[in-house]
Amino acid sequence: MHSQPKKRKSMENKHASIVVIGAGLSGLTAASALQDHGQSVTVLEARDRIGGRLFTLSDGLEMGAQWIHGTEGNPINDFARRNAIPTLFVGGDSSYIGGWEHLDLRADGGACLSEQEKQECIILWDRIHDHMESFRRKRSEKNQPDCSIEIALEYALEKFPHLTRRQHQYIQWHLCAFVRDDYAADSHKLSTFFWDDGFEVYGYGDSIVLSGYSSIAQQLSKNIDIRTGIVVRHINYEKLPVQIETSAGRFTADKVIVTVPLGVLKNNDIQFSPSLPADKRRAINNLGFGCLEKVAVYFDSVFWSKDQYAYGCLSENIGQKPTQIVNLLKTNNIPALMILAGGLPGERIQNLSVDALEEWITGILGDFFGCPIPKPTKILHSNWLSDPFSRGSYTYMALHATPSDIETLSTPLDPLFFCGEATCRQYWGTTQGAYVTGLRTAATILNNPRILPPSHFTENRRWRMAMIRVARFLSVKKAELDPERLKIITESLKQSDVFSVISSSELYSLAYLFDIRLFKTGQSICKQGDDAAEVYVVSKGTVDICVSGIKIAQRTTGSVIGEYGMFADHKRTATLLAASDVTLLVLDYERFSQFLMAFPDALFRLFQYTVINMPQFAPSPSGDGDHTRIDDQWSPGS
């Protein structure tokens, strides 16, 4: 459906109690809530339509926001239900449209990856992602400066020096889907520390609005005084009433709500008197505003699979090409494909001629499907980056930005208020972020917290992604681990003072994560001063613990060594030697920490065990500052 422009009302009354700048989702939400509570509200919109970055065409095609990311508990989904606006669950987790399992992933030439190749592809990326997360934590713990996702990837790749060309291709594709399609930015622009810091997600899986996202804008706009085609140029908020200079003359208001996109603020398209405070200007400059362009390609008939929702483009030249394509026949009954071009590819197609854009499209689709492509009947391009009333798609956490920048941007300068997705600490870059900040601003102005949506328990995205990775890893291990080997590991864990406190069902899951490693008599297991990255359980044999060349303790079956290194400085404080032929169970800290996050009861029980059995320390024999337990039963960090 089109977002039809509202009929412009008489210009004679140019004073309102509250003026809202922008008829996007956040502005309409704030205006609707304020009007419902008896306020006089006028909305000024620069475009000739409402909705802002919600833009549904007459055939149902979305050129702006498309998905409700996370459905259950999402306030957008709740609004749609309350107002009988139909939605369709399509699955997925925003990084992989429709979900990784259902993605048709193809290399150039149309070769579709087998299920085995897809599994190898995602498991490799999971391992890379784990190392990137480890890099982030270590850098943060050492108070080192932030760096880009690109640098974090370089660190992770150092751990895999023998990757094939195809494996590098896998990694680059996942990275592009991760940063360009999700965050509308390239890896060198995205902050390693804060790209997902505190970002909350709702129940797994995405939905679409069957009648188009603009139907939500239409519902919110009912009975509101909206003046379209009015460009705001200057806001003087030094004294009341606030003076608003526009392309249609001057408006005045007691309060003004600024909801324009971050890109407009970054470009200084609206001047403020007095100038915005330095911290707010700094926040605007620090935050990133990304580019995710949509190119809809219509055909006379469908030459692709009618039932396949999303495709992944595993191109060797992924830096120049899109990563994913959506089948609009599946959801909109339109014989068209939607190409998503985030980051640099999106920027590069902004100013292409019609012929050059068609050549780019047919080249991409021809490589992807491995066959000549019929001439498109119509091509539509979103052009959000070139749009002077958006100047981009949505906010991302850029290198050198921090979450406090979002909080600073959202802080009111009464009578001036700011809302929109860029001002939402929990959901920046999303429609729910725009929606809840509209309600938040109305609640602030009216001093009425009941306007805010009901609290709903949400997950942290960083945590959820870690859980997804460990679940995939568990699935692979379960398929690979034979029952006899699993039995050996499980029985060894049951003999451990540390791991025996975990419930049987959780211990069983933990057992899959361990590897078995064999050492001959006299062989070094690790050396004092080495980086500590693994926890060991002695399954069979005896291990000597030596500090500065002096044997201080022995470990036998069931003993756990090295778990405290997770919480210390990640350095081995002792040398471990095999006093006999030794079988060790080995688990890296990354997987162990993910297990503990997945099973908080296990974490709590281990914490209880650690506190109850907290060792007493005495100076080490070497006198070098290391400490050992007085009863010689424990050695920290080893």
Helices and strands as residue ranges (DSSP letters): E 15-21, H 25-36, E 41-45, E 67-69, H 75-82, E 87-91, G 100-102, E 104-107, H 115-141, H 149-157, H 165-176, I 177-181, H 182-183, E 200-201, E 206-209, H 214-220, E 225-228, E 232-236, E 242-246, E 249-258, H 262-266, E 271-273, H 278-286, E 288-289, E 292-298, E 310-314, E 324-327, H 328-332, E 336-342, H 344-348, H 354-369, E 378-381, E 395-396, H 403-410, E 416-418, G 421-423, H 431-446, G 449-451, E 459-460, H 461-480, H 483-494, G 499-501, H 504-513, E 515-519, E 524-526, E 534-540, E 543-547, E 550-555, E 560-561, G 563-566, E 575-578, E 582-588, H 589-598, H 600-612, E 617-619, E 627-629
